[in-house]
Amino acid sequence: MIARKLAKVAPDEDPAHVAGAIAIFATETIKRSANNLMEARAYLDGLKNGIDGLLKNAFSEEAEKKRD
């Protein structure tokens, strides 16, 4: 839902700037949720794994082409 809203308000923005804004938003969200740095890093690890899965899905066709 948030991603769709962001795509509507910033369709022509540099993807690096959008990614930076998302990282800042994620940092602030984790900061509000975590009680200490170790807990914050656990949230970050989960987020990293989630992003990795999304990237694998986004580039799955490219990976299949390389295997063929």
PDB file of N, CA, C and O in Angstrom, chain B, residues numbered from 101:
ATOM      1  N   MET B 101       0.821  -1.179   0.000  1.00  0.00           N
ATOM      2  CA  MET B 101       0.000   0.000   0.000  1.00  0.00           C
ATOM      3  C   MET B 101       0.871   1.251   0.000  1.00  0.00           C
ATOM      4  O   MET B 101       0.651   2.157  -0.804  1.00  0.00           O
ATOM      5  N   ILE B 102       1.852   1.311   0.889  1.00  0.00           N
ATOM      6  CA  ILE B 102       2.742   2.471   0.942  1.00  0.00           C
ATOM      7  C   ILE B 102       3.537   2.588  -0.351  1.00  0.00           C
ATOM      8  O   ILE B 102       3.752   3.689  -0.857  1.00  0.00           O
ATOM      9  N   ALA B 103       3.974   1.446  -0.885  1.00  0.00           N
ATOM     10  CA  ALA B 103       4.752   1.460  -2.133  1.00  0.00           C
ATOM     11  C   ALA B 103       3.929   2.032  -3.281  1.00  0.00           C
ATOM     12  O   ALA B 103       4.455   2.788  -4.097  1.00  0.00           O
ATOM     13  N   ARG B 104       2.664   1.687  -3.355  1.00  0.00           N
ATOM     14  CA  ARG B 104       1.798   2.225  -4.417  1.00  0.00           C
ATOM     15  C   ARG B 104       1.639   3.741  -4.276  1.00  0.00           C
ATOM     16  O   ARG B 104       1.672   4.473  -5.265  1.00  0.00           O
ATOM     17  N   LYS B 105       1.467   4.196  -3.046  1.00  0.00           N
ATOM     18  CA  LYS B 105       1.335   5.634  -2.804  1.00  0.00           C
ATOM     19  C   LYS B 105       2.620   6.362  -3.193  1.00  0.00           C
ATOM     20  O   LYS B 105       2.577   7.429  -3.805  1.00  0.00           O
ATOM     21  N   LEU B 106       3.757   5.779  -2.833  1.00  0.00           N
ATOM     22  CA  LEU B 106       5.040   6.386  -3.169  1.00  0.00           C
ATOM     23  C   LEU B 106       5.237   6.441  -4.674  1.00  0.00           C
ATOM     24  O   LEU B 106       5.749   7.432  -5.194  1.00  0.00           O
ATOM     25  N   ALA B 107       4.841   5.402  -5.374  1.00  0.00           N
ATOM     26  CA  ALA B 107       4.962   5.380  -6.832  1.00  0.00           C
ATOM     27  C   ALA B 107       4.125   6.480  -7.478  1.00  0.00           C
ATOM     28  O   ALA B 107       4.503   7.024  -8.516  1.00  0.00           O
ATOM     29  N   LYS B 108       2.987   6.806  -6.861  1.00  0.00           N
ATOM     30  CA  LYS B 108       2.127   7.864  -7.405  1.00  0.00           C
ATOM     31  C   LYS B 108       2.702   9.256  -7.171  1.00  0.00           C
ATOM     32  O   LYS B 108       2.586  10.126  -8.034  1.00  0.00           O
ATOM     33  N   VAL B 109       3.314   9.474  -6.026  1.00  0.00           N
ATOM     34  CA  VAL B 109       3.794  10.823  -5.704  1.00  0.00           C
ATOM     35  C   VAL B 109       5.210  11.092  -6.192  1.00  0.00           C
ATOM     36  O   VAL B 109       5.622  12.248  -6.281  1.00  0.00           O
ATOM     37  N   ALA B 110       5.960  10.041  -6.509  1.00  0.00           N
ATOM     38  CA  ALA B 110       7.350  10.239  -6.941  1.00  0.00           C
ATOM     39  C   ALA B 110       7.707   9.358  -8.140  1.00  0.00           C
ATOM     40  O   ALA B 110       8.724   8.664  -8.120  1.00  0.00           O
ATOM     41  N   PRO B 111       6.863   9.386  -9.194  1.00  0.00           N
ATOM     42  CA  PRO B 111       7.115   8.464 -10.316  1.00  0.00           C
ATOM     43  C   PRO B 111       8.389   8.762 -11.098  1.00  0.00           C
ATOM     44  O   PRO B 111       8.956   7.863 -11.717  1.00  0.00           O
ATOM     45  N   ASP B 112       8.842  10.005 -11.077  1.00  0.00           N
ATOM     46  CA  ASP B 112      10.009  10.380 -11.867  1.00  0.00           C
ATOM     47  C   ASP B 112      11.269  10.585 -11.033  1.00  0.00           C
ATOM     48  O   ASP B 112      12.292  11.025 -11.557  1.00  0.00           O
ATOM     49  N   GLU B 113      11.204  10.272  -9.753  1.00  0.00           N
ATOM     50  CA  GLU B 113      12.361  10.466  -8.883  1.00  0.00           C
ATOM     51  C   GLU B 113      13.448   9.438  -9.186  1.00  0.00           C
ATOM     52  O   GLU B 113      13.170   8.331  -9.648  1.00  0.00           O
ATOM     53  N   ASP B 114      14.671   9.825  -8.919  1.00  0.00           N
ATOM     54  CA  ASP B 114      15.814   8.926  -9.043  1.00  0.00           C
ATOM     55  C   ASP B 114      15.608   7.752  -8.080  1.00  0.00           C
ATOM     56  O   ASP B 114      15.362   7.973  -6.895  1.00  0.00           O
ATOM     57  N   PRO B 115      15.703   6.511  -8.562  1.00  0.00           N
ATOM     58  CA  PRO B 115      15.497   5.360  -7.689  1.00  0.00           C
ATOM     59  C   PRO B 115      16.413   5.351  -6.460  1.00  0.00           C
ATOM     60  O   PRO B 115      16.020   4.863  -5.400  1.00  0.00           O
ATOM     61  N   ALA B 116      17.618   5.882  -6.596  1.00  0.00           N
ATOM     62  CA  ALA B 116      18.526   5.942  -5.446  1.00  0.00           C
ATOM     63  C   ALA B 116      17.992   6.883  -4.369  1.00  0.00           C
ATOM     64  O   ALA B 116      18.142   6.611  -3.178  1.00  0.00           O
ATOM     65  N   HIS B 117      17.370   7.987  -4.781  1.00  0.00           N
ATOM     66  CA  HIS B 117      16.795   8.915  -3.807  1.00  0.00           C
ATOM     67  C   HIS B 117      15.583   8.289  -3.114  1.00  0.00           C
ATOM     68  O   HIS B 117      15.391   8.459  -1.911  1.00  0.00           O
ATOM     69  N   VAL B 118      14.782   7.576  -3.873  1.00  0.00           N
ATOM     70  CA  VAL B 118      13.617   6.896  -3.286  1.00  0.00           C
ATOM     71  C   VAL B 118      14.085   5.827  -2.299  1.00  0.00           C
ATOM     72  O   VAL B 118      13.535   5.703  -1.205  1.00  0.00           O
ATOM     73  N   ALA B 119      15.096   5.060  -2.685  1.00  0.00           N
ATOM     74  CA  ALA B 119      15.626   4.024  -1.790  1.00  0.00           C
ATOM     75  C   ALA B 119      16.185   4.652  -0.516  1.00  0.00           C
ATOM     76  O   ALA B 119      16.006   4.110   0.575  1.00  0.00           O
ATOM     77  N   GLY B 120      16.857   5.784  -0.651  1.00  0.00           N
ATOM     78  CA  GLY B 120      17.377   6.481   0.526  1.00  0.00           C
ATOM     79  C   GLY B 120      16.262   6.933   1.453  1.00  0.00           C
ATOM     80  O   GLY B 120      16.369   6.807   2.673  1.00  0.00           O
ATOM     81  N   ALA B 121      15.191   7.460   0.871  1.00  0.00           N
ATOM     82  CA  ALA B 121      14.050   7.890   1.679  1.00  0.00           C
ATOM     83  C   ALA B 121      13.405   6.705   2.396  1.00  0.00           C
ATOM     84  O   ALA B 121      12.999   6.814   3.553  1.00  0.00           O
ATOM     85  N   ILE B 122      13.319   5.595   1.709  1.00  0.00           N
ATOM     86  CA  ILE B 122      12.756   4.386   2.320  1.00  0.00           C
ATOM     87  C   ILE B 122      13.648   3.905   3.462  1.00  0.00           C
ATOM     88  O   ILE B 122      13.150   3.483   4.505  1.00  0.00           O
ATOM     89  N   ALA B 123      14.958   3.968   3.266  1.00  0.00           N
ATOM     90  CA  ALA B 123      15.893   3.549   4.320  1.00  0.00           C
ATOM     91  C   ALA B 123      15.755   4.435   5.557  1.00  0.00           C
ATOM     92  O   ALA B 123      15.780   3.943   6.685  1.00  0.00           O
ATOM     93  N   ILE B 124      15.612   5.732   5.342  1.00  0.00           N
ATOM     94  CA  ILE B 124      15.427   6.644   6.479  1.00  0.00           C
ATOM     95  C   ILE B 124      14.117   6.351   7.191  1.00  0.00           C
ATOM     96  O   ILE B 124      14.066   6.328   8.420  1.00  0.00           O
ATOM     97  N   PHE B 125      13.055   6.128   6.420  1.00  0.00           N
ATOM     98  CA  PHE B 125      11.758   5.786   7.013  1.00  0.00           C
ATOM     99  C   PHE B 125      11.856   4.486   7.814  1.00  0.00           C
ATOM    100  O   PHE B 125      11.336   4.398   8.926  1.00  0.00           O
ATOM    101  N   ALA B 126      12.522   3.478   7.245  1.00  0.00           N
ATOM    102  CA  ALA B 126      12.676   2.191   7.936  1.00  0.00           C
ATOM    103  C   ALA B 126      13.478   2.363   9.225  1.00  0.00           C
ATOM    104  O   ALA B 126      13.152   1.766  10.250  1.00  0.00           O
ATOM    105  N   THR B 127      14.527   3.181   9.166  1.00  0.00           N
ATOM    106  CA  THR B 127      15.340   3.425  10.357  1.00  0.00           C
ATOM    107  C   THR B 127      14.514   4.047  11.469  1.00  0.00           C
ATOM    108  O   THR B 127      14.595   3.625  12.622  1.00  0.00           O
ATOM    109  N   GLU B 128      13.726   5.044  11.125  1.00  0.00           N
ATOM    110  CA  GLU B 128      12.892   5.706  12.134  1.00  0.00           C
ATOM    111  C   GLU B 128      11.832   4.749  12.689  1.00  0.00           C
ATOM    112  O   GLU B 128      11.530   4.775  13.883  1.00  0.00           O
ATOM    113  N   THR B 129      11.279   3.919  11.833  1.00  0.00           N
ATOM    114  CA  THR B 129      10.277   2.950  12.274  1.00  0.00           C
ATOM    115  C   THR B 129      10.896   1.921  13.215  1.00  0.00           C
ATOM    116  O   THR B 129      10.323   1.595  14.254  1.00  0.00           O
ATOM    117  N   ILE B 130      12.068   1.415  12.845  1.00  0.00           N
ATOM    118  CA  ILE B 130      12.763   0.440  13.703  1.00  0.00           C
ATOM    119  C   ILE B 130      13.137   1.094  15.027  1.00  0.00           C
ATOM    120  O   ILE B 130      13.012   0.475  16.084  1.00  0.00           O
ATOM    121  N   LYS B 131      13.589   2.325  14.974  1.00  0.00           N
ATOM    122  CA  LYS B 131      13.984   3.043  16.193  1.00  0.00           C
ATOM    123  C   LYS B 131      12.823   3.130  17.181  1.00  0.00           C
ATOM    124  O   LYS B 131      13.017   3.005  18.390  1.00  0.00           O
ATOM    125  N   ARG B 132      11.613   3.344  16.657  1.00  0.00           N
ATOM    126  CA  ARG B 132      10.433   3.423  17.530  1.00  0.00           C
ATOM    127  C   ARG B 132      10.043   2.061  18.093  1.00  0.00           C
ATOM    128  O   ARG B 132       9.442   1.981  19.164  1.00  0.00           O
ATOM    129  N   SER B 133      10.386   0.980  17.369  1.00  0.00           N
ATOM    130  CA  SER B 133       9.953  -0.356  17.768  1.00  0.00           C
ATOM    131  C   SER B 133      10.967  -1.092  18.644  1.00  0.00           C
ATOM    132  O   SER B 133      10.588  -1.883  19.508  1.00  0.00           O
ATOM    133  N   ALA B 134      12.245  -0.832  18.419  1.00  0.00           N
ATOM    134  CA  ALA B 134      13.290  -1.572  19.120  1.00  0.00           C
ATOM    135  C   ALA B 134      13.619  -0.924  20.461  1.00  0.00           C
ATOM    136  O   ALA B 134      13.508   0.290  20.632  1.00  0.00           O
ATOM    137  N   ASN B 135      14.025  -1.764  21.397  1.00  0.00           N
ATOM    138  CA  ASN B 135      14.399  -1.273  22.726  1.00  0.00           C
ATOM    139  C   ASN B 135      15.899  -1.054  22.873  1.00  0.00           C
ATOM    140  O   ASN B 135      16.345  -0.377  23.798  1.00  0.00           O
ATOM    141  N   ASN B 136      16.687  -1.637  21.945  1.00  0.00           N
ATOM    142  CA  ASN B 136      18.133  -1.489  22.012  1.00  0.00           C
ATOM    143  C   ASN B 136      18.733  -1.791  20.636  1.00  0.00           C
ATOM    144  O   ASN B 136      18.019  -2.182  19.713  1.00  0.00           O
ATOM    145  N   LEU B 137      20.035  -1.608  20.509  1.00  0.00           N
ATOM    146  CA  LEU B 137      20.692  -1.780  19.223  1.00  0.00           C
ATOM    147  C   LEU B 137      20.613  -3.224  18.734  1.00  0.00           C
ATOM    148  O   LEU B 137      20.429  -3.455  17.539  1.00  0.00           O
ATOM    149  N   MET B 138      20.748  -4.192  19.627  1.00  0.00           N
ATOM    150  CA  MET B 138      20.684  -5.590  19.216  1.00  0.00           C
ATOM    151  C   MET B 138      19.319  -5.917  18.620  1.00  0.00           C
ATOM    152  O   MET B 138      19.225  -6.590  17.593  1.00  0.00           O
ATOM    153  N   GLU B 139      18.288  -5.445  19.259  1.00  0.00           N
ATOM    154  CA  GLU B 139      16.932  -5.669  18.756  1.00  0.00           C
ATOM    155  C   GLU B 139      16.729  -4.952  17.421  1.00  0.00           C
ATOM    156  O   GLU B 139      16.094  -5.491  16.515  1.00  0.00           O
ATOM    157  N   ALA B 140      17.263  -3.751  17.303  1.00  0.00           N
ATOM    158  CA  ALA B 140      17.156  -2.993  16.051  1.00  0.00           C
ATOM    159  C   ALA B 140      17.851  -3.750  14.922  1.00  0.00           C
ATOM    160  O   ALA B 140      17.340  -3.800  13.803  1.00  0.00           O
ATOM    161  N   ARG B 141      18.999  -4.330  15.206  1.00  0.00           N
ATOM    162  CA  ARG B 141      19.714  -5.096  14.183  1.00  0.00           C
ATOM    163  C   ARG B 141      18.940  -6.347  13.787  1.00  0.00           C
ATOM    164  O   ARG B 141      19.019  -6.778  12.637  1.00  0.00           O
ATOM    165  N   ALA B 142      18.205  -6.930  14.705  1.00  0.00           N
ATOM    166  CA  ALA B 142      17.371  -8.092  14.367  1.00  0.00           C
ATOM    167  C   ALA B 142      16.267  -7.673  13.395  1.00  0.00           C
ATOM    168  O   ALA B 142      15.980  -8.390  12.436  1.00  0.00           O
ATOM    169  N   TYR B 143      15.654  -6.525  13.637  1.00  0.00           N
ATOM    170  CA  TYR B 143      14.666  -5.993  12.691  1.00  0.00           C
ATOM    171  C   TYR B 143      15.311  -5.771  11.328  1.00  0.00           C
ATOM    172  O   TYR B 143      14.739  -6.113  10.293  1.00  0.00           O
ATOM    173  N   LEU B 144      16.506  -5.196  11.343  1.00  0.00           N
ATOM    174  CA  LEU B 144      17.226  -4.915  10.104  1.00  0.00           C
ATOM    175  C   LEU B 144      17.530  -6.194   9.340  1.00  0.00           C
ATOM    176  O   LEU B 144      17.389  -6.233   8.118  1.00  0.00           O
ATOM    177  N   ASP B 145      17.947  -7.245  10.049  1.00  0.00           N
ATOM    178  CA  ASP B 145      18.206  -8.530   9.395  1.00  0.00           C
ATOM    179  C   ASP B 145      16.947  -9.066   8.720  1.00  0.00           C
ATOM    180  O   ASP B 145      17.005  -9.569   7.598  1.00  0.00           O
ATOM    181  N   GLY B 146      15.822  -8.956   9.399  1.00  0.00           N
ATOM    182  CA  GLY B 146      14.561  -9.400   8.806  1.00  0.00           C
ATOM    183  C   GLY B 146      14.200  -8.594   7.579  1.00  0.00           C
ATOM    184  O   GLY B 146      13.727  -9.140   6.582  1.00  0.00           O
ATOM    185  N   LEU B 147      14.424  -7.293   7.652  1.00  0.00           N
ATOM    186  CA  LEU B 147      14.148  -6.413   6.516  1.00  0.00           C
ATOM    187  C   LEU B 147      15.057  -6.757   5.346  1.00  0.00           C
ATOM    188  O   LEU B 147      14.617  -6.796   4.197  1.00  0.00           O
ATOM    189  N   LYS B 148      16.330  -7.005   5.644  1.00  0.00           N
ATOM    190  CA  LYS B 148      17.289  -7.371   4.592  1.00  0.00           C
ATOM    191  C   LYS B 148      16.858  -8.650   3.893  1.00  0.00           C
ATOM    192  O   LYS B 148      16.910  -8.732   2.666  1.00  0.00           O
ATOM    193  N   ASN B 149      16.436  -9.640   4.650  1.00  0.00           N
ATOM    194  CA  ASN B 149      15.985 -10.899   4.059  1.00  0.00           C
ATOM    195  C   ASN B 149      14.735 -10.693   3.213  1.00  0.00           C
ATOM    196  O   ASN B 149      14.585 -11.314   2.161  1.00  0.00           O
ATOM    197  N   GLY B 150      13.847  -9.828   3.666  1.00  0.00           N
ATOM    198  CA  GLY B 150      12.643  -9.533   2.893  1.00  0.00           C
ATOM    199  C   GLY B 150      12.966  -8.850   1.577  1.00  0.00           C
ATOM    200  O   GLY B 150      12.395  -9.191   0.542  1.00  0.00           O
ATOM    201  N   ILE B 151      13.879  -7.888   1.610  1.00  0.00           N
ATOM    202  CA  ILE B 151      14.288  -7.192   0.385  1.00  0.00           C
ATOM    203  C   ILE B 151      14.979  -8.155  -0.563  1.00  0.00           C
ATOM    204  O   ILE B 151      14.764  -8.098  -1.773  1.00  0.00           O
ATOM    205  N   ASP B 152      15.803  -9.033  -0.026  1.00  0.00           N
ATOM    206  CA  ASP B 152      16.484 -10.026  -0.858  1.00  0.00           C
ATOM    207  C   ASP B 152      15.469 -10.910  -1.583  1.00  0.00           C
ATOM    208  O   ASP B 152      15.635 -11.208  -2.766  1.00  0.00           O
ATOM    209  N   GLY B 153      14.428 -11.323  -0.879  1.00  0.00           N
ATOM    210  CA  GLY B 153      13.386 -12.140  -1.503  1.00  0.00           C
ATOM    211  C   GLY B 153      12.655 -11.383  -2.600  1.00  0.00           C
ATOM    212  O   GLY B 153      12.356 -11.942  -3.655  1.00  0.00           O
ATOM    213  N   LEU B 154      12.369 -10.110  -2.350  1.00  0.00           N
ATOM    214  CA  LEU B 154      11.706  -9.296  -3.372  1.00  0.00           C
ATOM    215  C   LEU B 154      12.587  -9.141  -4.606  1.00  0.00           C
ATOM    216  O   LEU B 154      12.095  -9.204  -5.733  1.00  0.00           O
ATOM    217  N   LEU B 155      13.888  -8.940  -4.399  1.00  0.00           N
ATOM    218  CA  LEU B 155      14.807  -8.811  -5.534  1.00  0.00           C
ATOM    219  C   LEU B 155      14.912 -10.115  -6.318  1.00  0.00           C
ATOM    220  O   LEU B 155      14.966 -10.103  -7.548  1.00  0.00           O
ATOM    221  N   LYS B 156      14.941 -11.228  -5.611  1.00  0.00           N
ATOM    222  CA  LYS B 156      14.989 -12.527  -6.304  1.00  0.00           C
ATOM    223  C   LYS B 156      13.751 -12.721  -7.168  1.00  0.00           C
ATOM    224  O   LYS B 156      13.842 -13.224  -8.288  1.00  0.00           O
ATOM    225  N   ASN B 157      12.600 -12.324  -6.651  1.00  0.00           N
ATOM    226  CA  ASN B 157      11.369 -12.421  -7.443  1.00  0.00           C
ATOM    227  C   ASN B 157      11.398 -11.463  -8.623  1.00  0.00           C
ATOM    228  O   ASN B 157      10.975 -11.818  -9.723  1.00  0.00           O
ATOM    229  N   ALA B 158      11.890 -10.258  -8.402  1.00  0.00           N
ATOM    230  CA  ALA B 158      11.920  -9.247  -9.459  1.00  0.00           C
ATOM    231  C   ALA B 158      12.844  -9.646 -10.602  1.00  0.00           C
ATOM    232  O   ALA B 158      12.593  -9.304 -11.757  1.00  0.00           O
ATOM    233  N   PHE B 159      13.908 -10.366 -10.281  1.00  0.00           N
ATOM    234  CA  PHE B 159      14.880 -10.743 -11.295  1.00  0.00           C
ATOM    235  C   PHE B 159      14.858 -12.233 -11.605  1.00  0.00           C
ATOM    236  O   PHE B 159      15.832 -12.767 -12.136  1.00  0.00           O
ATOM    237  N   SER B 160      13.762 -12.910 -11.282  1.00  0.00           N
ATOM    238  CA  SER B 160      13.692 -14.358 -11.475  1.00  0.00           C
ATOM    239  C   SER B 160      13.798 -14.747 -12.946  1.00  0.00           C
ATOM    240  O   SER B 160      14.425 -15.755 -13.269  1.00  0.00           O
ATOM    241  N   GLU B 161      13.199 -13.970 -13.839  1.00  0.00           N
ATOM    242  CA  GLU B 161      13.285 -14.280 -15.274  1.00  0.00           C
ATOM    243  C   GLU B 161      14.718 -14.167 -15.771  1.00  0.00           C
ATOM    244  O   GLU B 161      15.173 -14.979 -16.576  1.00  0.00           O
ATOM    245  N   GLU B 162      15.416 -13.164 -15.290  1.00  0.00           N
ATOM    246  CA  GLU B 162      16.820 -12.961 -15.682  1.00  0.00           C
ATOM    247  C   GLU B 162      17.679 -14.139 -15.204  1.00  0.00           C
ATOM    248  O   GLU B 162      18.556 -14.609 -15.928  1.00  0.00           O
ATOM    249  N   ALA B 163      17.423 -14.602 -13.998  1.00  0.00           N
ATOM    250  CA  ALA B 163      18.174 -15.732 -13.471  1.00  0.00           C
ATOM    251  C   ALA B 163      17.888 -17.010 -14.248  1.00  0.00           C
ATOM    252  O   ALA B 163      18.788 -17.817 -14.484  1.00  0.00           O
ATOM    253  N   GLU B 164      16.625 -17.191 -14.646  1.00  0.00           N
ATOM    254  CA  GLU B 164      16.253 -18.371 -15.432  1.00  0.00           C
ATOM    255  C   GLU B 164      16.929 -18.354 -16.802  1.00  0.00           C
ATOM    256  O   GLU B 164      17.360 -19.394 -17.299  1.00  0.00           O
ATOM    257  N   LYS B 165      17.020 -17.173 -17.408  1.00  0.00           N
ATOM    258  CA  LYS B 165      17.669 -17.058 -18.723  1.00  0.00           C
ATOM    259  C   LYS B 165      19.142 -17.438 -18.639  1.00  0.00           C
ATOM    260  O   LYS B 165      19.676 -18.078 -19.546  1.00  0.00           O
ATOM    261  N   LYS B 166      19.801 -17.041 -17.544  1.00  0.00           N
ATOM    262  CA  LYS B 166      21.213 -17.360 -17.387  1.00  0.00           C
ATOM    263  C   LYS B 166      21.432 -18.857 -17.209  1.00  0.00           C
ATOM    264  O   LYS B 166      22.453 -19.394 -17.637  1.00  0.00           O
ATOM    265  N   ARG B 167      20.468 -19.532 -16.572  1.00  0.00           N
ATOM    266  CA  ARG B 167      20.599 -20.988 -16.358  1.00  0.00           C
ATOM    267  C   ARG B 167      20.421 -21.766 -17.649  1.00  0.00           C
ATOM    268  O   ARG B 167      20.983 -22.850 -17.802  1.00  0.00           O
ATOM    269  N   ASP B 168      19.642 -21.222 -18.582  1.00  0.00           N
ATOM    270  CA  ASP B 168      19.356 -21.940 -19.839  1.00  0.00           C
ATOM    271  C   ASP B 168      20.495 -21.930 -20.796  1.00  0.00           C
ATOM    272  O   ASP B 168      20.391 -22.493 -21.886  1.00  0.00           O
TER     273      ASP B 168
END
